[in-house]
Each structure stands twice: as structure tokens, then as C-alpha cells.
Amino acid sequence: MNSGQAASRSRQRARIRAVPPPSNVPQTAGKMASTEVSERTTELLTRLQDNVHRVVVGKERTVRLVVTGIVADGHVLLQDVPGTGKTMLARAVATSIAGTFRRIQCTPDLLPTDITGVSIFDQRALTFEFIQGPVFANVVLADEVNRATPRTQSALLEAMGESQVTVEGATRKLEKPFFVIATQNPVEFQGTYPLPESQLDRFMLAAEMGPPTAAEAMEVLARMGKRDPVSDLEPVLTPGEVLELQGACQQVAVAPGVRAYVVAVLEAIRGGPEVILPASMRAGLHLQWAAQAWALIEGRNFVLPDDVKALAGPVLAHRLLLRGQTAAAEVVAEVVAQVPVPL
């Protein structure tokens, strides 16, 4: 870890501070809602991010976006060209949590039952026994998810949307926490199947790795010279501690003005002339929940409009269907710049 990254971690640990809340933050029991997060919450968040950064060089925002998805009880899609570290980041996050972890390497011949599970006939008992698929885990890595066929991709829809799996008429609940982190290559690459809109809408946010700087590339070469650094990682959070963070996220205050701002952003996108498929109401919920998690990571117990602005692109852009060659991220950025921020 270089000196700049160490300084950034130090600032993260010292983030517990009293920030003056906006006037429209709700009050509880006649007293002003607390503006600080607990030392316990800050310590858990720092522990997770520090552990991931033991193997992921730089990419501060991308790592924070993934942690935001976990804390907000959502799913994350990492999309970029091959070789940018998507799978390593996903593995580092999964290894940092001491729950069950399963990896699904998606290929065109993968079947839905390879994900959900299948019933096997027991000749001794003369009954069928259900063998759970890899989706029955706390953290599921769907690597190169868009190399699986649409039929197989659909096997994740119910699990991601309702935290349950229905096979042969029987519905089975998934253990909490349940988190899917998927990677995908650009759709222009050979052997890929575009993710359907219903699948994209179930990812709370999408993030890109981006190319490394020269200094980051040098550090990657130094760390990866001999072996896989993820093999040295140890879990730093239990499933119970993840649920504790998700509970703290739900307690982050969202003022009516901030909710109105989220609605205004959705309405402005819906009215865009180039928009064929706008952001859904689920997208609005995901934007609010992600903003709560982002505020928690920032050390605040209330959401600011700036939190919504910071997450509008990652939460909304991958869901939009546009005419022509217009970039969804540019449309979202333009809308965020034009919609008035509540006072």
C-alpha cells in the first residue's frame, strides 16, 4: 500500500464526525436524529475495504461501490474488458466475508439447474432428494454472466429479486445475507449474450474497473509476480456482521426533500426524447437504498442530495434503453446536472 492509499485509509478511520444535518432531516422522539454513525459501524466498513485493498490496487470508487451494494442489500454488476481485475475484486470481496461462497463460471452450455439445483432419485429410499445448486450461498460470483444463454441467465431472476428459488413447484428461501456479484464482458465480444432488461434491473448498481494508472500497473506487477494474492486473504466479516451493517443502513435518515429529488431525477429521465426504456420504480428504490449505504460509508446517518448525485450513474445508467448511439451514462449525468437540488 503506497503512502497516498495509507493516508486515504487513515481519513476513512477518522470519518466519525458531527456534520451539520440539513434542516429537513427528520427528528425522532422530539430530538434531532443522530448525525454520526457508531464506531462499531465505521470499524466494520473500514475492515472490509482495507482487506479488499490488500489485493486490489487503487480503484477506490469501484471498491466503495461494491461495498455500497453489500451494505444496501443489493447486487452488483462489474462490467469492463477482460483483464481489468473484475474477477479478482469479486473474489476479494467474497473471501472477505466468512459465509458460504460459490462461484459460477458461466458458459454457453450451462443449464438453469446448474445454478438452482436438481432433484436426484434415491433408489434406496425411493424418493427424490434435492441437491442445492451454487445459488444457495451467502455470496455468489457469476463470472462472465453474459456468456450464459438467456435461458440460464433467467435462473438468477427469482433469486436476485426475491431471495428464493422455486424448483419443481417447491420454493426454498435463500439464507441471508445473499449477495450476487457478477462480471460481464462488453456485448461486442464474441460469445456473449446481452443481459435482458429484467436481469439488468435486478442489479442495484453497475461499476467499471477502468484502466490502471502507471503507478497502479507497477504495483500490480509487483504483487502478482509469483502467485495469486487472493489466496492469502482471510475473512474479516461474519455473515452476522454483514446483516448488522445492512441494519445500520436501513436506519440512515432520508428526508422528504431527498426523496422528491430522487423522483425528479427519474421523471426527467423518463421524459428524455432518446429514452426508450426508462428507469423503473425498482431503480428509484435502489437509488435511495444505495444513497443510504453511501452516506453510512461517508460517516453520516442521513442522506444528502450529493449522495444521490454520486450514485445516479452507477444505479440508473445500466438499466436504460436508448435510441441511437447515445451513452446512458451521459444522459444520466446531464439529467443530474439539470434537475434542481432541494435546499
Secondary structure as UniProt FT lines:
FT   HELIX           3..13
FT   TURN            23..24
FT   STRAND          27..28
FT   TURN            29..30
FT   STRAND          31..32
FT   HELIX           39..52
FT   TURN            53..55
FT   HELIX           60..71
FT   TURN            72..73
FT   STRAND          76..79
FT   TURN            82..83
FT   HELIX           86..95
FT   STRAND          101..105
FT   TURN            108..109
FT   HELIX           113..116
FT   STRAND          117..122
FT   TURN            123..126
FT   STRAND          127..132
FT   TURN            134..135
FT   STRAND          139..143
FT   HELIX           145..147
FT   HELIX           150..153
FT   HELIX           154..156
FT   HELIX           157..162
FT   STRAND          164..167
FT   TURN            168..169
FT   STRAND          170..173
FT   STRAND          179..184
FT   TURN            187..188
FT   TURN            190..191
FT   HELIX           197..200
FT   TURN            201..202
FT   STRAND          205..207
FT   HELIX           214..223
FT   HELIX           229..232
FT   HELIX           239..250
FT   HELIX           256..270
FT   TURN            273..274
FT   STRAND          275..277
FT   HELIX           281..297
FT   TURN            298..299
FT   HELIX           305..316
FT   HELIX           317..319
FT   STRAND          321..322
FT   TURN            324..325
FT   HELIX           328..338
//
